[in-house]
Amino acid sequence: MHLHDFWFLLIAVLWTGYFFLEGFDFGIGVLTKTLAEDRTERRVLINTIGPVWDGNEVWLITAAGATFAAFPDWYATLFSGFYLPLLAILVCLIVRGVAFEYRHKRPEERWQRNWENAIFWCSLLPAFLWGVAFAAMVRGVPIGPDKNYSGDVLDLISPYTLLGGLFTLVLFTFHGAVFAALKTTGDIRHRARAHATRYGLAALVLAGAFLAWTQADSGNGRSLPAAVIAAVALLAALVLNRTGREGWAFALSGVTVVAVFAMVFLALFPDVLPSSSDPAWSLTAAGSASSPYTLKIMTWVAGFMTPVILAYQAWTYWVFRKRIGTQHIPAAH
């Protein structure tokens, strides 16, 4: 395997890991308005991800940084052409982080309500926009012979990309609902399972449409098994959620997220960003990579740091593995 192929695989793993972890963060943020019935229950949901949400975002920073270092042409064209949606995602992530930290700083109802609205909208919008962005990346965007993006923001919008955005929004919300059922106790746990069933059924319908469209339009022999695994895992997660097997349901909803984005990257390869203007102008993994020496140094660094990151994140999830409920929330003063 060439180093540029290895780094394409590693970047795919980093982005997929980010969506597996941040996916249920986004889902919890959406559920603070659709599942929680009062401020105490919203605090329960926020506390399920409170110790881990910022660690989950490390995967985004690492994925973006690795893309910049390993494939500078891909990074430059992607982040310039997708500038507005990526800027909106960045602003949402910043505001959401501030909202998590500032919501409880003052007791006034209006203060807390405003930050809760920020958590909801700044979870919903990125969950939708990431789907639009990755669907546009698979479909192809206008790229000129100079490797520069030659379109505008409207070129990112189409029925296919909007379907991709809606699918990731519903899938992440389902993922978050299963996580909420796994991490809570009492009435909110049972309602989370009911919500997971509803979101899961919607995600199943959207998955059928999005995966079939992707496979028909951009797929290949490598991406088809990933699409099948995604559909089967989603259906199994729904069944296990209905039977109260929250741990297995969450594992399989995670498999669904992983398989969906694995399909995206498998459909892309060996391109990293297809050109809708002329296939000859598409950016490829081989043509967009850094020098072999740069990739070799990065491989040594990644070999050392990746186990460290995985170890401390696994330890964090182990420490905060207990369920929580409204009885664990102290009465407001």
GUFI-53894 format. One record per residue (C-alpha): z, x, y; residue in one letter. Coordinates in nm, 2 decimals. Layout:
N
[[Z,X,Y],A]
...
// end
This chain:
333
[[0.00,0.00,0.00],M]
[[-0.09,0.13,0.34],H]
[[0.18,0.16,0.60],L]
[[0.02,-0.10,0.83],H]
[[0.01,-0.35,0.54],D]
[[0.38,-0.27,0.47],F]
[[0.47,-0.34,0.83],W]
[[0.27,-0.66,0.84],F]
[[0.48,-0.77,0.54],L]
[[0.81,-0.65,0.70],L]
[[0.73,-0.83,1.03],I]
[[0.65,-1.15,0.83],A]
[[0.99,-1.12,0.66],V]
[[1.16,-1.07,0.99],L]
[[1.00,-1.38,1.15],W]
[[1.06,-1.58,0.84],T]
[[1.42,-1.48,0.83],G]
[[1.46,-1.57,1.19],Y]
[[1.32,-1.92,1.13],F]
[[1.54,-1.97,0.82],F]
[[1.85,-1.89,1.02],L]
[[1.77,-2.01,1.36],E]
[[1.61,-2.32,1.21],G]
[[1.94,-2.48,1.12],F]
[[2.08,-2.37,1.46],D]
[[1.80,-2.57,1.63],F]
[[1.87,-2.86,1.39],G]
[[2.24,-2.86,1.48],I]
[[2.15,-2.86,1.85],G]
[[1.93,-3.17,1.80],V]
[[2.20,-3.34,1.59],L]
[[2.46,-3.31,1.86],T]
[[2.28,-3.61,2.02],K]
[[2.15,-3.79,1.71],T]
[[2.43,-3.75,1.46],L]
[[2.75,-3.69,1.66],A]
[[2.91,-4.02,1.78],E]
[[3.16,-3.87,2.03],D]
[[3.25,-3.54,2.20],R]
[[3.48,-3.44,1.92],T]
[[3.21,-3.47,1.66],E]
[[2.97,-3.27,1.89],R]
[[3.23,-3.00,1.90],R]
[[3.25,-3.00,1.52],V]
[[2.88,-2.95,1.49],L]
[[2.87,-2.68,1.75],I]
[[3.16,-2.50,1.57],N]
[[2.96,-2.49,1.25],T]
[[2.72,-2.24,1.41],I]
[[2.96,-2.10,1.67],G]
[[3.04,-1.78,1.48],P]
[[2.68,-1.71,1.37],V]
[[2.42,-1.84,1.62],W]
[[2.40,-1.52,1.83],D]
[[2.37,-1.31,1.52],G]
[[2.08,-1.52,1.40],N]
[[1.89,-1.44,1.72],E]
[[1.91,-1.07,1.63],V]
[[1.62,-1.15,1.39],W]
[[1.41,-1.26,1.68],L]
[[1.48,-0.95,1.88],I]
[[1.41,-0.73,1.58],T]
[[1.09,-0.92,1.49],A]
[[0.95,-0.90,1.85],A]
[[1.05,-0.53,1.88],G]
[[0.89,-0.45,1.54],A]
[[0.57,-0.63,1.64],T]
[[0.56,-0.43,1.97],F]
[[0.61,-0.10,1.80],A]
[[0.40,-0.14,1.48],A]
[[0.11,-0.35,1.62],F]
[[0.09,-0.30,2.00],P]
[[-0.25,-0.47,2.03],D]
[[-0.12,-0.78,1.84],W]
[[0.19,-0.78,2.06],Y]
[[0.00,-0.74,2.39],A]
[[-0.26,-1.01,2.31],T]
[[-0.01,-1.25,2.16],L]
[[0.26,-1.23,2.43],F]
[[0.00,-1.24,2.71],S]
[[-0.20,-1.53,2.57],G]
[[0.11,-1.73,2.47],F]
[[0.30,-1.63,2.78],Y]
[[0.40,-1.98,2.90],L]
[[0.53,-2.13,2.58],P]
[[0.71,-1.80,2.49],L]
[[0.86,-1.80,2.84],L]
[[0.98,-2.16,2.79],A]
[[1.13,-2.06,2.46],I]
[[1.31,-1.76,2.61],L]
[[1.45,-1.97,2.90],V]
[[1.57,-2.23,2.65],C]
[[1.74,-1.97,2.43],L]
[[1.92,-1.82,2.74],I]
[[2.03,-2.16,2.87],V]
[[2.15,-2.27,2.52],R]
[[2.35,-1.96,2.48],G]
[[2.52,-2.01,2.82],V]
[[2.58,-2.38,2.72],A]
[[2.76,-2.28,2.40],F]
[[2.99,-2.05,2.60],E]
[[3.05,-2.26,2.92],Y]
[[3.07,-2.61,2.77],R]
[[3.45,-2.59,2.70],H]
[[3.54,-2.39,3.02],K]
[[3.62,-2.71,3.22],R]
[[3.76,-3.04,3.10],P]
[[3.56,-3.27,3.33],E]
[[3.34,-3.51,3.13],E]
[[3.03,-3.46,3.36],R]
[[3.06,-3.08,3.31],W]
[[3.07,-3.10,2.93],Q]
[[2.80,-3.37,2.92],R]
[[2.55,-3.16,3.12],N]
[[2.60,-2.86,2.89],W]
[[2.57,-3.08,2.58],E]
[[2.24,-3.21,2.72],N]
[[2.13,-2.85,2.77],A]
[[2.22,-2.77,2.41],I]
[[2.01,-3.06,2.28],F]
[[1.70,-3.00,2.49],W]
[[1.71,-2.62,2.46],C]
[[1.72,-2.67,2.08],S]
[[1.45,-2.94,2.06],L]
[[1.19,-2.76,2.28],L]
[[1.19,-2.42,2.10],P]
[[1.18,-2.59,1.76],A]
[[0.87,-2.77,1.87],F]
[[0.71,-2.48,2.06],L]
[[0.75,-2.23,1.78],W]
[[0.55,-2.46,1.56],G]
[[0.28,-2.50,1.82],V]
[[0.26,-2.12,1.87],A]
[[0.23,-2.03,1.51],F]
[[-0.01,-2.31,1.43],A]
[[-0.23,-2.18,1.72],A]
[[-0.20,-1.83,1.58],M]
[[-0.33,-1.94,1.24],V]
[[-0.61,-2.16,1.38],R]
[[-0.73,-1.88,1.61],G]
[[-0.74,-1.83,1.99],V]
[[-1.00,-1.71,2.23],P]
[[-1.02,-1.33,2.22],I]
[[-1.28,-1.12,2.38],G]
[[-1.44,-0.80,2.26],P]
[[-1.18,-0.61,2.46],D]
[[-0.90,-0.75,2.24],K]
[[-0.77,-0.95,2.54],N]
[[-0.69,-1.32,2.54],Y]
[[-0.97,-1.50,2.72],S]
[[-0.84,-1.86,2.73],G]
[[-0.57,-2.05,2.90],D]
[[-0.26,-2.24,2.79],V]
[[-0.47,-2.55,2.71],L]
[[-0.65,-2.36,2.44],D]
[[-0.32,-2.35,2.25],L]
[[-0.31,-2.73,2.24],I]
[[-0.49,-2.93,1.98],S]
[[-0.41,-3.20,1.72],P]
[[-0.34,-2.93,1.46],Y]
[[-0.10,-2.73,1.68],T]
[[0.08,-3.05,1.80],L]
[[0.12,-3.14,1.43],L]
[[0.26,-2.80,1.36],G]
[[0.51,-2.84,1.64],G]
[[0.62,-3.18,1.53],L]
[[0.65,-3.05,1.17],F]
[[0.87,-2.76,1.26],T]
[[1.09,-2.98,1.48],L]
[[1.15,-3.23,1.20],V]
[[1.18,-2.96,0.93],L]
[[1.44,-2.76,1.13],F]
[[1.63,-3.08,1.21],T]
[[1.64,-3.16,0.83],F]
[[1.75,-2.80,0.77],H]
[[2.03,-2.85,1.02],G]
[[2.14,-3.18,0.88],A]
[[2.17,-3.03,0.53],V]
[[2.37,-2.74,0.68],F]
[[2.59,-2.99,0.87],A]
[[2.66,-3.17,0.54],A]
[[2.75,-2.84,0.38],L]
[[2.98,-2.72,0.66],K]
[[3.17,-3.04,0.75],T]
[[3.41,-3.28,0.59],T]
[[3.50,-3.64,0.63],G]
[[3.28,-3.91,0.78],D]
[[3.05,-3.68,0.96],I]
[[2.96,-3.51,0.64],R]
[[2.84,-3.84,0.48],H]
[[2.65,-3.93,0.79],R]
[[2.49,-3.59,0.79],A]
[[2.36,-3.65,0.44],R]
[[2.22,-3.98,0.55],A]
[[2.04,-3.82,0.85],H]
[[1.91,-3.54,0.62],A]
[[1.75,-3.81,0.40],T]
[[1.57,-3.97,0.69],R]
[[1.46,-3.64,0.85],Y]
[[1.36,-3.50,0.50],G]
[[1.13,-3.80,0.43],L]
[[0.96,-3.75,0.77],A]
[[0.93,-3.38,0.70],A]
[[0.78,-3.45,0.36],L]
[[0.50,-3.66,0.52],V]
[[0.44,-3.41,0.79],L]
[[0.45,-3.12,0.54],A]
[[0.18,-3.29,0.34],G]
[[-0.05,-3.32,0.64],A]
[[0.02,-2.98,0.79],F]
[[0.01,-2.77,0.47],L]
[[-0.31,-2.94,0.35],A]
[[-0.48,-2.90,0.69],W]
[[-0.37,-2.53,0.70],T]
[[-0.49,-2.46,0.35],Q]
[[-0.83,-2.64,0.41],A]
[[-0.89,-2.48,0.74],D]
[[-0.75,-2.12,0.71],S]
[[-0.60,-2.09,0.36],G]
[[-0.69,-1.87,0.07],N]
[[-0.58,-1.80,-0.29],G]
[[-0.26,-1.63,-0.16],R]
[[-0.14,-1.91,0.06],S]
[[-0.19,-2.19,-0.18],L]
[[0.11,-2.11,-0.41],P]
[[0.33,-2.08,-0.10],A]
[[0.22,-2.43,0.01],A]
[[0.30,-2.57,-0.33],V]
[[0.64,-2.41,-0.34],I]
[[0.72,-2.55,0.01],A]
[[0.63,-2.90,-0.09],A]
[[0.82,-2.89,-0.42],V]
[[1.13,-2.72,-0.26],A]
[[1.14,-2.99,0.01],L]
[[1.12,-3.27,-0.24],L]
[[1.39,-3.11,-0.45],A]
[[1.61,-3.06,-0.15],A]
[[1.58,-3.43,-0.07],L]
[[1.69,-3.52,-0.42],V]
[[1.98,-3.29,-0.43],L]
[[2.10,-3.40,-0.09],N]
[[2.10,-3.76,-0.21],R]
[[2.32,-3.66,-0.51],T]
[[2.57,-3.47,-0.29],G]
[[2.47,-3.12,-0.40],R]
[[2.48,-2.98,-0.05],E]
[[2.48,-2.61,-0.14],G]
[[2.17,-2.64,-0.36],W]
[[2.01,-2.87,-0.10],A]
[[2.06,-2.62,0.17],F]
[[1.93,-2.34,-0.04],A]
[[1.61,-2.54,-0.12],L]
[[1.56,-2.65,0.24],S]
[[1.58,-2.28,0.32],G]
[[1.32,-2.21,0.05],V]
[[1.10,-2.47,0.22],T]
[[1.12,-2.29,0.56],V]
[[1.06,-1.95,0.40],V]
[[0.76,-2.08,0.20],A]
[[0.60,-2.26,0.50],V]
[[0.61,-1.94,0.71],F]
[[0.51,-1.73,0.41],A]
[[0.20,-1.95,0.39],M]
[[0.13,-1.89,0.76],V]
[[0.13,-1.51,0.72],F]
[[-0.06,-1.52,0.39],L]
[[-0.32,-1.73,0.56],A]
[[-0.34,-1.48,0.84],L]
[[-0.37,-1.16,0.65],F]
[[-0.56,-0.93,0.68],P]
[[-0.60,-1.06,1.04],D]
[[-0.30,-1.07,1.27],V]
[[-0.46,-1.29,1.53],L]
[[-0.80,-1.45,1.46],P]
[[-1.05,-1.49,1.74],S]
[[-1.20,-1.84,1.78],S]
[[-1.47,-1.69,2.00],S]
[[-1.62,-1.46,1.74],D]
[[-1.46,-1.36,1.40],P]
[[-1.58,-1.00,1.47],A]
[[-1.33,-0.99,1.76],W]
[[-1.03,-1.09,1.56],S]
[[-0.73,-0.85,1.56],L]
[[-0.67,-0.71,1.21],T]
[[-0.36,-0.54,1.07],A]
[[-0.55,-0.21,1.02],A]
[[-0.72,-0.22,1.36],G]
[[-0.41,-0.32,1.57],S]
[[-0.15,-0.08,1.41],A]
[[0.02,0.21,1.57],S]
[[-0.05,0.57,1.44],S]
[[0.06,0.66,1.09],P]
[[0.32,0.89,1.23],Y]
[[0.48,0.62,1.43],T]
[[0.48,0.38,1.13],L]
[[0.63,0.65,0.92],K]
[[0.92,0.71,1.16],I]
[[0.98,0.33,1.19],M]
[[0.99,0.30,0.81],T]
[[1.27,0.55,0.79],W]
[[1.47,0.38,1.06],V]
[[1.41,0.03,0.91],A]
[[1.52,0.16,0.57],G]
[[1.85,0.27,0.71],F]
[[1.92,-0.02,0.95],M]
[[1.80,-0.33,0.76],T]
[[2.07,-0.31,0.49],P]
[[2.33,-0.27,0.77],V]
[[2.22,-0.58,0.94],I]
[[2.20,-0.78,0.62],L]
[[2.55,-0.66,0.52],A]
[[2.73,-0.76,0.85],Y]
[[2.55,-1.09,0.86],Q]
[[2.64,-1.17,0.50],A]
[[3.00,-1.07,0.58],W]
[[3.01,-1.30,0.88],T]
[[2.89,-1.60,0.68],Y]
[[3.14,-1.53,0.41],W]
[[3.43,-1.51,0.66],V]
[[3.34,-1.84,0.82],F]
[[3.24,-2.03,0.50],R]
[[3.51,-2.30,0.52],K]
[[3.42,-2.66,0.60],R]
[[3.55,-2.81,0.93],I]
[[3.61,-3.17,1.05],G]
[[3.74,-3.36,1.34],T]
[[4.10,-3.29,1.22],Q]
[[4.05,-2.93,1.30],H]
[[3.96,-3.00,1.66],I]
[[4.27,-2.99,1.89],P]
[[4.32,-3.29,2.12],A]
[[4.18,-3.23,2.47],A]
[[4.44,-3.16,2.74],H]
// end
